[in-house]
Amino acid sequence: MNDDATEPPLIEDTTTDHESDIIAIKQVIADVETAFNTNDPDLMTAHFSRNASVVNAVGMLMSGRDALLDANRKGLAGFLRDEHVRYEVSDIAFIRPDVAIAHKHARATRPDGELIDVDPAMIALYVLVEEHGRWWVVARQNTLAQA
């Protein structure tokens, strides 16, 4: 038996310079932040694939872009209307040249951008795939963070 067979693989893409990909993925998450802060459900959903799967911060699973858009419309017009956030991308890892995972930390802010939360109130995991020359979110998992 080969010792290498029992060692878990390190799965990451090192064949590509991902500098422009990192900029593009950070812009995807920045657009979601802008959409949240301006109550724009169309922009909030713009980077999600048609078959995207999203688990929100209260554990509700939404499957498909149409379901996500509907939930974004209801949330941004309702209980999220007067909420504001700041997102920080904490890391991006490339699993394959066209597959990435990213984490963002979310903090509540006042309308002027002043932080309310010192520590992240939520952490989100994004799974992104490059298709037709741009990055698409195929899955997102939001998790409330312990204070």
Secondary structure, DSSP 8 states (H G I E B T S, - for coil): --GGGGS-------SS--HHHHHHHHHHHHHHHHHHHHT-HHHHHTTEEEEEEEE-TTS-EEESHHHHHHHHHHHHHTTTTT-EEEEEEEEEEEEETTEEEEEEEEEEE-TTS-BS-SS-SEEEEEEEEEETTEEEEEEEEEEE---
